[in-house]
């Protein structure tokens, strides 16, 4: 049975960038287009949401780092080496 893939949760920076993009792009498009129809406002809102989603997905995500705490370098090196299988008797 295949294992399901886990999608990482968005970071606070991604959420903030996406939200700011939605708000400011909506205001800019509404002011520049001077539209007052419901259809025009709906199209601008959808375009702003799409742009905010694109920006939020493109913000770089910091890579997680593993930190070795209270372990000498020799033990870390031994822990990363693959275990050897015992020799089989013929």
PDB file with one MODEL, atoms N, CA, C and O in Angstrom:
MODEL        1
ATOM      1  N   UNK A   1       0.841  -1.170   0.000  1.00  0.00           N
ATOM      2  CA  UNK A   1       0.000   0.000   0.000  1.00  0.00           C
ATOM      3  C   UNK A   1       0.892   1.240   0.000  1.00  0.00           C
ATOM      4  O   UNK A   1       1.770   1.358   0.855  1.00  0.00           O
ATOM      5  N   UNK A   2       0.689   2.164  -0.934  1.00  0.00           N
ATOM      6  CA  UNK A   2       1.547   3.354  -0.993  1.00  0.00           C
ATOM      7  C   UNK A   2       1.278   4.286   0.179  1.00  0.00           C
ATOM      8  O   UNK A   2       0.149   4.417   0.653  1.00  0.00           O
ATOM      9  N   UNK A   3       2.341   4.921   0.629  1.00  0.00           N
ATOM     10  CA  UNK A   3       2.222   5.851   1.740  1.00  0.00           C
ATOM     11  C   UNK A   3       1.705   7.190   1.228  1.00  0.00           C
ATOM     12  O   UNK A   3       2.164   7.664   0.189  1.00  0.00           O
ATOM     13  N   UNK A   4       0.763   7.807   1.930  1.00  0.00           N
ATOM     14  CA  UNK A   4       0.268   9.111   1.487  1.00  0.00           C
ATOM     15  C   UNK A   4       1.331  10.178   1.690  1.00  0.00           C
ATOM     16  O   UNK A   4       2.083  10.138   2.664  1.00  0.00           O
ATOM     17  N   UNK A   5       1.391  11.120   0.781  1.00  0.00           N
ATOM     18  CA  UNK A   5       2.351  12.210   0.912  1.00  0.00           C
ATOM     19  C   UNK A   5       1.773  13.265   1.843  1.00  0.00           C
ATOM     20  O   UNK A   5       0.572  13.534   1.830  1.00  0.00           O
ATOM     21  N   UNK A   6       2.630  13.848   2.636  1.00  0.00           N
ATOM     22  CA  UNK A   6       2.215  14.863   3.595  1.00  0.00           C
ATOM     23  C   UNK A   6       2.623  16.221   3.058  1.00  0.00           C
ATOM     24  O   UNK A   6       3.797  16.458   2.775  1.00  0.00           O
ATOM     25  N   UNK A   7       1.665  17.101   2.920  1.00  0.00           N
ATOM     26  CA  UNK A   7       1.939  18.451   2.458  1.00  0.00           C
ATOM     27  C   UNK A   7       2.351  19.304   3.649  1.00  0.00           C
ATOM     28  O   UNK A   7       1.648  19.330   4.659  1.00  0.00           O
ATOM     29  N   UNK A   8       3.486  20.007   3.546  1.00  0.00           N
ATOM     30  CA  UNK A   8       3.900  20.834   4.679  1.00  0.00           C
ATOM     31  C   UNK A   8       2.954  22.018   4.868  1.00  0.00           C
ATOM     32  O   UNK A   8       2.406  22.550   3.902  1.00  0.00           O
ATOM     33  N   UNK A   9       2.772  22.418   6.119  1.00  0.00           N
ATOM     34  CA  UNK A   9       1.921  23.562   6.420  1.00  0.00           C
ATOM     35  C   UNK A   9       2.635  24.850   6.028  1.00  0.00           C
ATOM     36  O   UNK A   9       3.862  24.921   6.098  1.00  0.00           O
ATOM     37  N   UNK A  10       1.880  25.874   5.614  1.00  0.00           N
ATOM     38  CA  UNK A  10       2.535  27.139   5.254  1.00  0.00           C
ATOM     39  C   UNK A  10       3.114  27.825   6.491  1.00  0.00           C
ATOM     40  O   UNK A  10       2.573  27.717   7.591  1.00  0.00           O
ATOM     41  N   UNK A  11       4.209  28.523   6.287  1.00  0.00           N
ATOM     42  CA  UNK A  11       4.844  29.248   7.383  1.00  0.00           C
ATOM     43  C   UNK A  11       4.154  30.592   7.571  1.00  0.00           C
ATOM     44  O   UNK A  11       3.350  31.010   6.737  1.00  0.00           O
ATOM     45  N   UNK A  12       4.470  31.258   8.661  1.00  0.00           N
ATOM     46  CA  UNK A  12       3.884  32.570   8.939  1.00  0.00           C
ATOM     47  C   UNK A  12       4.292  33.590   7.883  1.00  0.00           C
ATOM     48  O   UNK A  12       3.504  34.465   7.523  1.00  0.00           O
ATOM     49  N   UNK A  13       5.514  33.480   7.390  1.00  0.00           N
ATOM     50  CA  UNK A  13       5.980  34.412   6.357  1.00  0.00           C
ATOM     51  C   UNK A  13       5.191  34.211   5.068  1.00  0.00           C
ATOM     52  O   UNK A  13       4.819  35.182   4.409  1.00  0.00           O
ATOM     53  N   UNK A  14       4.937  32.963   4.711  1.00  0.00           N
ATOM     54  CA  UNK A  14       4.153  32.698   3.502  1.00  0.00           C
ATOM     55  C   UNK A  14       2.739  33.243   3.631  1.00  0.00           C
ATOM     56  O   UNK A  14       2.218  33.845   2.693  1.00  0.00           O
ATOM     57  N   UNK A  15       2.113  33.037   4.788  1.00  0.00           N
ATOM     58  CA  UNK A  15       0.768  33.554   4.999  1.00  0.00           C
ATOM     59  C   UNK A  15       0.736  35.078   4.960  1.00  0.00           C
ATOM     60  O   UNK A  15      -0.169  35.665   4.367  1.00  0.00           O
ATOM     61  N   UNK A  16       1.709  35.715   5.585  1.00  0.00           N
ATOM     62  CA  UNK A  16       1.751  37.180   5.608  1.00  0.00           C
ATOM     63  C   UNK A  16       1.973  37.754   4.211  1.00  0.00           C
ATOM     64  O   UNK A  16       1.313  38.718   3.825  1.00  0.00           O
ATOM     65  N   UNK A  17       2.890  37.174   3.461  1.00  0.00           N
ATOM     66  CA  UNK A  17       3.150  37.664   2.098  1.00  0.00           C
ATOM     67  C   UNK A  17       1.929  37.475   1.208  1.00  0.00           C
ATOM     68  O   UNK A  17       1.580  38.368   0.435  1.00  0.00           O
ATOM     69  N   UNK A  18       1.285  36.335   1.310  1.00  0.00           N
ATOM     70  CA  UNK A  18       0.096  36.083   0.501  1.00  0.00           C
ATOM     71  C   UNK A  18      -1.041  37.022   0.851  1.00  0.00           C
ATOM     72  O   UNK A  18      -1.720  37.534  -0.038  1.00  0.00           O
ATOM     73  N   UNK A  19      -1.255  37.255   2.147  1.00  0.00           N
ATOM     74  CA  UNK A  19      -2.342  38.135   2.579  1.00  0.00           C
ATOM     75  C   UNK A  19      -2.089  39.580   2.155  1.00  0.00           C
ATOM     76  O   UNK A  19      -3.002  40.255   1.681  1.00  0.00           O
ATOM     77  N   UNK A  20      -0.863  40.055   2.321  1.00  0.00           N
ATOM     78  CA  UNK A  20      -0.538  41.423   1.891  1.00  0.00           C
ATOM     79  C   UNK A  20      -0.692  41.581   0.385  1.00  0.00           C
ATOM     80  O   UNK A  20      -1.157  42.617  -0.091  1.00  0.00           O
ATOM     81  N   UNK A  21      -0.305  40.565  -0.354  1.00  0.00           N
ATOM     82  CA  UNK A  21      -0.444  40.620  -1.806  1.00  0.00           C
ATOM     83  C   UNK A  21      -1.911  40.717  -2.205  1.00  0.00           C
ATOM     84  O   UNK A  21      -2.264  41.486  -3.100  1.00  0.00           O
ATOM     85  N   UNK A  22      -2.763  39.943  -1.546  1.00  0.00           N
ATOM     86  CA  UNK A  22      -4.198  39.977  -1.863  1.00  0.00           C
ATOM     87  C   UNK A  22      -4.772  41.356  -1.577  1.00  0.00           C
ATOM     88  O   UNK A  22      -5.480  41.916  -2.414  1.00  0.00           O
ATOM     89  N   UNK A  23      -4.476  41.906  -0.412  1.00  0.00           N
ATOM     90  CA  UNK A  23      -5.054  43.196  -0.025  1.00  0.00           C
ATOM     91  C   UNK A  23      -4.568  44.315  -0.939  1.00  0.00           C
ATOM     92  O   UNK A  23      -5.374  45.079  -1.469  1.00  0.00           O
ATOM     93  N   UNK A  24      -3.256  44.415  -1.123  1.00  0.00           N
ATOM     94  CA  UNK A  24      -2.730  45.525  -1.899  1.00  0.00           C
ATOM     95  C   UNK A  24      -3.031  45.401  -3.392  1.00  0.00           C
ATOM     96  O   UNK A  24      -3.289  46.403  -4.059  1.00  0.00           O
ATOM     97  N   UNK A  25      -2.997  44.183  -3.915  1.00  0.00           N
ATOM     98  CA  UNK A  25      -3.315  44.044  -5.341  1.00  0.00           C
ATOM     99  C   UNK A  25      -4.800  44.302  -5.602  1.00  0.00           C
ATOM    100  O   UNK A  25      -5.154  44.839  -6.651  1.00  0.00           O
ATOM    101  N   UNK A  26      -5.675  43.926  -4.657  1.00  0.00           N
ATOM    102  CA  UNK A  26      -7.094  44.233  -4.816  1.00  0.00           C
ATOM    103  C   UNK A  26      -7.322  45.738  -4.821  1.00  0.00           C
ATOM    104  O   UNK A  26      -8.030  46.262  -5.681  1.00  0.00           O
ATOM    105  N   UNK A  27      -6.725  46.425  -3.865  1.00  0.00           N
ATOM    106  CA  UNK A  27      -6.880  47.885  -3.821  1.00  0.00           C
ATOM    107  C   UNK A  27      -6.329  48.543  -5.083  1.00  0.00           C
ATOM    108  O   UNK A  27      -6.965  49.433  -5.648  1.00  0.00           O
ATOM    109  N   UNK A  28      -5.166  48.113  -5.521  1.00  0.00           N
ATOM    110  CA  UNK A  28      -4.562  48.722  -6.708  1.00  0.00           C
ATOM    111  C   UNK A  28      -5.408  48.483  -7.954  1.00  0.00           C
ATOM    112  O   UNK A  28      -5.627  49.400  -8.745  1.00  0.00           O
ATOM    113  N   UNK A  29      -5.886  47.246  -8.128  1.00  0.00           N
ATOM    114  CA  UNK A  29      -6.690  46.958  -9.325  1.00  0.00           C
ATOM    115  C   UNK A  29      -8.029  47.682  -9.284  1.00  0.00           C
ATOM    116  O   UNK A  29      -8.511  48.139 -10.320  1.00  0.00           O
ATOM    117  N   UNK A  30      -8.639  47.794  -8.102  1.00  0.00           N
ATOM    118  CA  UNK A  30      -9.909  48.514  -8.013  1.00  0.00           C
ATOM    119  C   UNK A  30      -9.733  49.997  -8.287  1.00  0.00           C
ATOM    120  O   UNK A  30     -10.559  50.608  -8.965  1.00  0.00           O
ATOM    121  N   UNK A  31      -8.660  50.579  -7.763  1.00  0.00           N
ATOM    122  CA  UNK A  31      -8.418  52.001  -7.994  1.00  0.00           C
ATOM    123  C   UNK A  31      -8.035  52.290  -9.448  1.00  0.00           C
ATOM    124  O   UNK A  31      -8.452  53.298 -10.018  1.00  0.00           O
ATOM    125  N   UNK A  32      -7.246  51.406 -10.033  1.00  0.00           N
ATOM    126  CA  UNK A  32      -6.808  51.638 -11.410  1.00  0.00           C
ATOM    127  C   UNK A  32      -7.903  51.355 -12.435  1.00  0.00           C
ATOM    128  O   UNK A  32      -7.953  52.015 -13.473  1.00  0.00           O
ATOM    129  N   UNK A  33      -8.764  50.407 -12.171  1.00  0.00           N
ATOM    130  CA  UNK A  33      -9.798  50.053 -13.147  1.00  0.00           C
ATOM    131  C   UNK A  33     -11.046  50.923 -13.009  1.00  0.00           C
ATOM    132  O   UNK A  33     -11.808  51.070 -13.965  1.00  0.00           O
ATOM    133  N   UNK A  34     -11.255  51.493 -11.836  1.00  0.00           N
ATOM    134  CA  UNK A  34     -12.427  52.330 -11.549  1.00  0.00           C
ATOM    135  C   UNK A  34     -13.727  51.621 -11.890  1.00  0.00           C
ATOM    136  O   UNK A  34     -14.678  52.246 -12.361  1.00  0.00           O
ATOM    137  N   UNK A  35     -13.767  50.326 -11.652  1.00  0.00           N
ATOM    138  CA  UNK A  35     -14.975  49.565 -11.943  1.00  0.00           C
ATOM    139  C   UNK A  35     -15.962  49.681 -10.790  1.00  0.00           C
ATOM    140  O   UNK A  35     -15.571  49.820  -9.631  1.00  0.00           O
ATOM    141  N   UNK A  36     -17.245  49.621 -11.125  1.00  0.00           N
ATOM    142  CA  UNK A  36     -18.281  49.652 -10.093  1.00  0.00           C
ATOM    143  C   UNK A  36     -19.289  48.525 -10.289  1.00  0.00           C
ATOM    144  O   UNK A  36     -20.253  48.407  -9.533  1.00  0.00           O
ATOM    145  N   UNK A  37     -19.062  47.699 -11.307  1.00  0.00           N
ATOM    146  CA  UNK A  37     -19.978  46.588 -11.550  1.00  0.00           C
ATOM    147  C   UNK A  37     -19.592  45.398 -10.671  1.00  0.00           C
ATOM    148  O   UNK A  37     -18.431  45.232 -10.299  1.00  0.00           O
ATOM    149  N   UNK A  38     -20.575  44.586 -10.354  1.00  0.00           N
ATOM    150  CA  UNK A  38     -20.333  43.417  -9.505  1.00  0.00           C
ATOM    151  C   UNK A  38     -19.442  42.398 -10.204  1.00  0.00           C
ATOM    152  O   UNK A  38     -18.611  41.748  -9.569  1.00  0.00           O
ATOM    153  N   UNK A  39     -19.618  42.265 -11.497  1.00  0.00           N
ATOM    154  CA  UNK A  39     -18.797  41.311 -12.254  1.00  0.00           C
ATOM    155  C   UNK A  39     -17.340  41.754 -12.269  1.00  0.00           C
ATOM    156  O   UNK A  39     -16.446  40.924 -12.103  1.00  0.00           O
ATOM    157  N   UNK A  40     -17.087  43.025 -12.462  1.00  0.00           N
ATOM    158  CA  UNK A  40     -15.716  43.541 -12.475  1.00  0.00           C
ATOM    159  C   UNK A  40     -15.042  43.382 -11.129  1.00  0.00           C
ATOM    160  O   UNK A  40     -13.869  43.015 -11.058  1.00  0.00           O
ATOM    161  N   UNK A  41     -15.775  43.657 -10.058  1.00  0.00           N
ATOM    162  CA  UNK A  41     -15.218  43.512  -8.709  1.00  0.00           C
ATOM    163  C   UNK A  41     -14.939  42.043  -8.411  1.00  0.00           C
ATOM    164  O   UNK A  41     -13.926  41.717  -7.793  1.00  0.00           O
ATOM    165  N   UNK A  42     -15.833  41.156  -8.849  1.00  0.00           N
ATOM    166  CA  UNK A  42     -15.620  39.723  -8.623  1.00  0.00           C
ATOM    167  C   UNK A  42     -14.387  39.229  -9.382  1.00  0.00           C
ATOM    168  O   UNK A  42     -13.607  38.439  -8.850  1.00  0.00           O
ATOM    169  N   UNK A  43     -14.213  39.681 -10.600  1.00  0.00           N
ATOM    170  CA  UNK A  43     -13.022  39.280 -11.373  1.00  0.00           C
ATOM    171  C   UNK A  43     -11.738  39.788 -10.727  1.00  0.00           C
ATOM    172  O   UNK A  43     -10.736  39.075 -10.682  1.00  0.00           O
ATOM    173  N   UNK A  44     -11.772  41.002 -10.235  1.00  0.00           N
ATOM    174  CA  UNK A  44     -10.597  41.561  -9.562  1.00  0.00           C
ATOM    175  C   UNK A  44     -10.297  40.774  -8.284  1.00  0.00           C
ATOM    176  O   UNK A  44      -9.137  40.497  -7.983  1.00  0.00           O
ATOM    177  N   UNK A  45     -11.340  40.415  -7.536  1.00  0.00           N
ATOM    178  CA  UNK A  45     -11.141  39.653  -6.307  1.00  0.00           C
ATOM    179  C   UNK A  45     -10.542  38.279  -6.594  1.00  0.00           C
ATOM    180  O   UNK A  45      -9.651  37.825  -5.877  1.00  0.00           O
ATOM    181  N   UNK A  46     -11.031  37.621  -7.640  1.00  0.00           N
ATOM    182  CA  UNK A  46     -10.493  36.301  -8.001  1.00  0.00           C
ATOM    183  C   UNK A  46      -9.046  36.422  -8.467  1.00  0.00           C
ATOM    184  O   UNK A  46      -8.205  35.595  -8.113  1.00  0.00           O
ATOM    185  N   UNK A  47      -8.759  37.441  -9.252  1.00  0.00           N
ATOM    186  CA  UNK A  47      -7.383  37.644  -9.721  1.00  0.00           C
ATOM    187  C   UNK A  47      -6.447  37.937  -8.550  1.00  0.00           C
ATOM    188  O   UNK A  47      -5.315  37.453  -8.528  1.00  0.00           O
ATOM    189  N   UNK A  48      -6.904  38.721  -7.584  1.00  0.00           N
ATOM    190  CA  UNK A  48      -6.071  39.041  -6.417  1.00  0.00           C
ATOM    191  C   UNK A  48      -5.823  37.798  -5.565  1.00  0.00           C
ATOM    192  O   UNK A  48      -4.715  37.599  -5.067  1.00  0.00           O
ATOM    193  N   UNK A  49      -6.844  36.966  -5.397  1.00  0.00           N
ATOM    194  CA  UNK A  49      -6.656  35.720  -4.637  1.00  0.00           C
ATOM    195  C   UNK A  49      -5.672  34.786  -5.335  1.00  0.00           C
ATOM    196  O   UNK A  49      -4.830  34.167  -4.685  1.00  0.00           O
ATOM    197  N   UNK A  50      -5.780  34.688  -6.648  1.00  0.00           N
ATOM    198  CA  UNK A  50      -4.845  33.840  -7.398  1.00  0.00           C
ATOM    199  C   UNK A  50      -3.418  34.372  -7.276  1.00  0.00           C
ATOM    200  O   UNK A  50      -2.474  33.601  -7.107  1.00  0.00           O
ATOM    201  N   UNK A  51      -3.270  35.694  -7.364  1.00  0.00           N
ATOM    202  CA  UNK A  51      -1.944  36.284  -7.231  1.00  0.00           C
ATOM    203  C   UNK A  51      -1.383  36.076  -5.828  1.00  0.00           C
ATOM    204  O   UNK A  51      -0.194  35.796  -5.675  1.00  0.00           O
ATOM    205  N   UNK A  52      -2.222  36.209  -4.803  1.00  0.00           N
ATOM    206  CA  UNK A  52      -1.780  35.974  -3.427  1.00  0.00           C
ATOM    207  C   UNK A  52      -1.356  34.538  -3.197  1.00  0.00           C
ATOM    208  O   UNK A  52      -0.374  34.279  -2.501  1.00  0.00           O
ATOM    209  N   UNK A  53      -2.097  33.594  -3.785  1.00  0.00           N
ATOM    210  CA  UNK A  53      -1.726  32.183  -3.669  1.00  0.00           C
ATOM    211  C   UNK A  53      -0.393  31.917  -4.355  1.00  0.00           C
ATOM    212  O   UNK A  53       0.446  31.186  -3.829  1.00  0.00           O
ATOM    213  N   UNK A  54      -0.201  32.506  -5.520  1.00  0.00           N
ATOM    214  CA  UNK A  54       1.056  32.335  -6.245  1.00  0.00           C
ATOM    215  C   UNK A  54       2.226  32.885  -5.443  1.00  0.00           C
ATOM    216  O   UNK A  54       3.272  32.244  -5.348  1.00  0.00           O
ATOM    217  N   UNK A  55       2.055  34.058  -4.872  1.00  0.00           N
ATOM    218  CA  UNK A  55       3.130  34.661  -4.078  1.00  0.00           C
ATOM    219  C   UNK A  55       3.416  33.812  -2.837  1.00  0.00           C
ATOM    220  O   UNK A  55       4.577  33.590  -2.494  1.00  0.00           O
ATOM    221  N   UNK A  56       2.371  33.342  -2.167  1.00  0.00           N
ATOM    222  CA  UNK A  56       2.568  32.543  -0.957  1.00  0.00           C
ATOM    223  C   UNK A  56       3.292  31.238  -1.259  1.00  0.00           C
ATOM    224  O   UNK A  56       4.086  30.772  -0.443  1.00  0.00           O
ATOM    225  N   UNK A  57       3.033  30.649  -2.404  1.00  0.00           N
ATOM    226  CA  UNK A  57       3.698  29.393  -2.756  1.00  0.00           C
ATOM    227  C   UNK A  57       5.141  29.603  -3.206  1.00  0.00           C
ATOM    228  O   UNK A  57       5.962  28.693  -3.095  1.00  0.00           O
ATOM    229  N   UNK A  58       5.452  30.782  -3.707  1.00  0.00           N
ATOM    230  CA  UNK A  58       6.797  31.039  -4.218  1.00  0.00           C
ATOM    231  C   UNK A  58       7.756  31.572  -3.165  1.00  0.00           C
ATOM    232  O   UNK A  58       8.956  31.660  -3.427  1.00  0.00           O
ATOM    233  N   UNK A  59       7.263  31.932  -1.976  1.00  0.00           N
ATOM    234  CA  UNK A  59       8.152  32.398  -0.914  1.00  0.00           C
ATOM    235  C   UNK A  59       9.017  31.225  -0.480  1.00  0.00           C
ATOM    236  O   UNK A  59       8.489  30.152  -0.187  1.00  0.00           O
ATOM    237  N   UNK A  60      10.339  31.404  -0.431  1.00  0.00           N
ATOM    238  CA  UNK A  60      11.205  30.281  -0.061  1.00  0.00           C
ATOM    239  C   UNK A  60      10.939  29.800   1.364  1.00  0.00           C
ATOM    240  O   UNK A  60      10.744  30.594   2.283  1.00  0.00           O
ATOM    241  N   UNK A  61      10.937  28.486   1.516  1.00  0.00           N
ATOM    242  CA  UNK A  61      10.720  27.857   2.813  1.00  0.00           C
ATOM    243  C   UNK A  61      12.080  27.490   3.388  1.00  0.00           C
ATOM    244  O   UNK A  61      12.886  26.865   2.699  1.00  0.00           O
ATOM    245  N   UNK A  62      12.355  27.864   4.640  1.00  0.00           N
ATOM    246  CA  UNK A  62      13.648  27.476   5.219  1.00  0.00           C
ATOM    247  C   UNK A  62      13.727  25.967   5.389  1.00  0.00           C
ATOM    248  O   UNK A  62      12.762  25.317   5.789  1.00  0.00           O
ATOM    249  N   UNK A  63      14.893  25.429   5.078  1.00  0.00           N
ATOM    250  CA  UNK A  63      15.093  23.985   5.221  1.00  0.00           C
ATOM    251  C   UNK A  63      15.361  23.663   6.688  1.00  0.00           C
ATOM    252  O   UNK A  63      16.039  24.406   7.396  1.00  0.00           O
ATOM    253  N   UNK A  64      14.813  22.545   7.114  1.00  0.00           N
ATOM    254  CA  UNK A  64      15.018  22.155   8.509  1.00  0.00           C
ATOM    255  C   UNK A  64      16.445  21.658   8.692  1.00  0.00           C
ATOM    256  O   UNK A  64      17.035  21.044   7.802  1.00  0.00           O
ATOM    257  N   UNK A  65      16.970  21.938   9.855  1.00  0.00           N
ATOM    258  CA  UNK A  65      18.329  21.508  10.164  1.00  0.00           C
ATOM    259  C   UNK A  65      18.286  20.583  11.361  1.00  0.00           C
ATOM    260  O   UNK A  65      17.567  20.831  12.329  1.00  0.00           O
ATOM    261  N   UNK A  66      19.058  19.519  11.288  1.00  0.00           N
ATOM    262  CA  UNK A  66      19.198  18.617  12.420  1.00  0.00           C
ATOM    263  C   UNK A  66      20.381  19.077  13.251  1.00  0.00           C
ATOM    264  O   UNK A  66      21.468  19.305  12.720  1.00  0.00           O
ATOM    265  N   UNK A  67      20.177  19.211  14.524  1.00  0.00           N
ATOM    266  CA  UNK A  67      21.236  19.685  15.404  1.00  0.00           C
ATOM    267  C   UNK A  67      21.625  18.554  16.338  1.00  0.00           C
ATOM    268  O   UNK A  67      20.785  17.987  17.037  1.00  0.00           O
ATOM    269  N   UNK A  68      22.903  18.237  16.337  1.00  0.00           N
ATOM    270  CA  UNK A  68      23.412  17.208  17.249  1.00  0.00           C
ATOM    271  C   UNK A  68      23.733  17.883  18.576  1.00  0.00           C
ATOM    272  O   UNK A  68      24.556  18.797  18.641  1.00  0.00           O
ATOM    273  N   UNK A  69      23.082  17.426  19.615  1.00  0.00           N
ATOM    274  CA  UNK A  69      23.265  18.033  20.930  1.00  0.00           C
ATOM    275  C   UNK A  69      23.933  17.017  21.846  1.00  0.00           C
ATOM    276  O   UNK A  69      23.489  15.874  21.957  1.00  0.00           O
ATOM    277  N   UNK A  70      25.001  17.448  22.498  1.00  0.00           N
ATOM    278  CA  UNK A  70      25.707  16.641  23.499  1.00  0.00           C
ATOM    279  C   UNK A  70      26.203  15.313  22.940  1.00  0.00           C
ATOM    280  O   UNK A  70      26.204  14.312  23.657  1.00  0.00           O
ATOM    281  N   UNK A  71      26.617  15.281  21.700  1.00  0.00           N
ATOM    282  CA  UNK A  71      27.200  14.062  21.132  1.00  0.00           C
ATOM    283  C   UNK A  71      28.505  14.432  20.455  1.00  0.00           C
ATOM    284  O   UNK A  71      28.527  15.327  19.609  1.00  0.00           O
ATOM    285  N   UNK A  72      29.587  13.767  20.806  1.00  0.00           N
ATOM    286  CA  UNK A  72      30.859  14.052  20.139  1.00  0.00           C
ATOM    287  C   UNK A  72      30.791  13.704  18.651  1.00  0.00           C
ATOM    288  O   UNK A  72      29.918  12.953  18.216  1.00  0.00           O
ATOM    289  N   UNK A  73      31.710  14.252  17.895  1.00  0.00           N
ATOM    290  CA  UNK A  73      31.730  14.048  16.452  1.00  0.00           C
ATOM    291  C   UNK A  73      31.930  12.584  16.080  1.00  0.00           C
ATOM    292  O   UNK A  73      31.408  12.126  15.064  1.00  0.00           O
ATOM    293  N   UNK A  74      32.685  11.844  16.901  1.00  0.00           N
ATOM    294  CA  UNK A  74      32.936  10.433  16.604  1.00  0.00           C
ATOM    295  C   UNK A  74      31.623   9.653  16.666  1.00  0.00           C
ATOM    296  O   UNK A  74      31.358   8.824  15.795  1.00  0.00           O
ATOM    297  N   UNK A  75      30.815   9.904  17.668  1.00  0.00           N
ATOM    298  CA  UNK A  75      29.546   9.197  17.792  1.00  0.00           C
ATOM    299  C   UNK A  75      28.607   9.575  16.652  1.00  0.00           C
ATOM    300  O   UNK A  75      27.875   8.721  16.153  1.00  0.00           O
ATOM    301  N   UNK A  76      28.612  10.836  16.231  1.00  0.00           N
ATOM    302  CA  UNK A  76      27.760  11.245  15.115  1.00  0.00           C
ATOM    303  C   UNK A  76      28.176  10.528  13.845  1.00  0.00           C
ATOM    304  O   UNK A  76      27.321  10.097  13.071  1.00  0.00           O
ATOM    305  N   UNK A  77      29.492  10.393  13.616  1.00  0.00           N
ATOM    306  CA  UNK A  77      29.971   9.713  12.417  1.00  0.00           C
ATOM    307  C   UNK A  77      29.588   8.239  12.442  1.00  0.00           C
ATOM    308  O   UNK A  77      29.203   7.676  11.418  1.00  0.00           O
ATOM    309  N   UNK A  78      29.694   7.615  13.611  1.00  0.00           N
ATOM    310  CA  UNK A  78      29.318   6.205  13.716  1.00  0.00           C
ATOM    311  C   UNK A  78      27.826   6.012  13.523  1.00  0.00           C
ATOM    312  O   UNK A  78      27.391   5.005  12.964  1.00  0.00           O
ATOM    313  N   UNK A  79      27.051   6.963  13.980  1.00  0.00           N
ATOM    314  CA  UNK A  79      25.596   6.848  13.875  1.00  0.00           C
ATOM    315  C   UNK A  79      25.128   6.992  12.431  1.00  0.00           C
ATOM    316  O   UNK A  79      24.079   6.460  12.067  1.00  0.00           O
ATOM    317  N   UNK A  80      25.895   7.708  11.600  1.00  0.00           N
ATOM    318  CA  UNK A  80      25.476   7.908  10.211  1.00  0.00           C
ATOM    319  C   UNK A  80      25.946   6.805   9.290  1.00  0.00           C
ATOM    320  O   UNK A  80      25.435   6.687   8.177  1.00  0.00           O
ATOM    321  N   UNK A  81      26.909   5.983   9.714  1.00  0.00           N
ATOM    322  CA  UNK A  81      27.380   4.892   8.870  1.00  0.00           C
ATOM    323  C   UNK A  81      26.339   3.778   8.838  1.00  0.00           C
ATOM    324  O   UNK A  81      25.725   3.481   9.862  1.00  0.00           O
ATOM    325  N   UNK A  82      26.134   3.163   7.687  1.00  0.00           N
ATOM    326  CA  UNK A  82      25.161   2.073   7.630  1.00  0.00           C
ATOM    327  C   UNK A  82      25.664   0.846   8.380  1.00  0.00           C
ATOM    328  O   UNK A  82      26.857   0.544   8.370  1.00  0.00           O
ATOM    329  N   UNK A  83      24.764   0.165   9.013  1.00  0.00           N
ATOM    330  CA  UNK A  83      25.144  -1.047   9.769  1.00  0.00           C
ATOM    331  C   UNK A  83      25.464  -2.153   8.781  1.00  0.00           C
ATOM    332  O   UNK A  83      24.777  -2.315   7.773  1.00  0.00           O
ATOM    333  N   UNK A  84      26.517  -2.920   9.075  1.00  0.00           N
ATOM    334  CA  UNK A  84      26.907  -4.011   8.197  1.00  0.00           C
ATOM    335  C   UNK A  84      26.153  -5.264   8.631  1.00  0.00           C
ATOM    336  O   UNK A  84      25.992  -5.547   9.818  1.00  0.00           O
ATOM    337  N   UNK A  85      25.696  -6.003   7.616  1.00  0.00           N
ATOM    338  CA  UNK A  85      24.991  -7.251   7.902  1.00  0.00           C
ATOM    339  C   UNK A  85      26.002  -8.310   8.325  1.00  0.00           C
ATOM    340  O   UNK A  85      27.127  -8.314   7.826  1.00  0.00           O
ATOM    341  N   UNK A  86      25.626  -9.211   9.238  1.00  0.00           N
ATOM    342  CA  UNK A  86      26.569 -10.253   9.655  1.00  0.00           C
ATOM    343  C   UNK A  86      26.862 -11.198   8.482  1.00  0.00           C
ATOM    344  O   UNK A  86      26.006 -11.448   7.633  1.00  0.00           O
ATOM    345  N   UNK A  87      28.087 -11.708   8.463  1.00  0.00           N
ATOM    346  CA  UNK A  87      28.503 -12.597   7.382  1.00  0.00           C
ATOM    347  C   UNK A  87      27.754 -13.918   7.492  1.00  0.00           C
ATOM    348  O   UNK A  87      27.559 -14.439   8.590  1.00  0.00           O
ATOM    349  N   UNK A  88      27.338 -14.454   6.355  1.00  0.00           N
ATOM    350  CA  UNK A  88      26.610 -15.725   6.350  1.00  0.00           C
ATOM    351  C   UNK A  88      27.597 -16.885   6.266  1.00  0.00           C
ATOM    352  O   UNK A  88      28.583 -16.828   5.532  1.00  0.00           O
ATOM    353  N   UNK A  89      27.320 -17.913   7.012  1.00  0.00           N
ATOM    354  CA  UNK A  89      28.159 -19.105   6.956  1.00  0.00           C
ATOM    355  C   UNK A  89      27.673 -19.993   5.813  1.00  0.00           C
ATOM    356  O   UNK A  89      26.470 -20.180   5.632  1.00  0.00           O
ATOM    357  N   UNK A  90      28.621 -20.538   5.042  1.00  0.00           N
ATOM    358  CA  UNK A  90      28.241 -21.344   3.886  1.00  0.00           C
ATOM    359  C   UNK A  90      27.997 -22.789   4.225  1.00  0.00           C
ATOM    360  O   UNK A  90      27.669 -23.583   3.344  1.00  0.00           O
TER     361      UNK A  90
ENDMDL
END
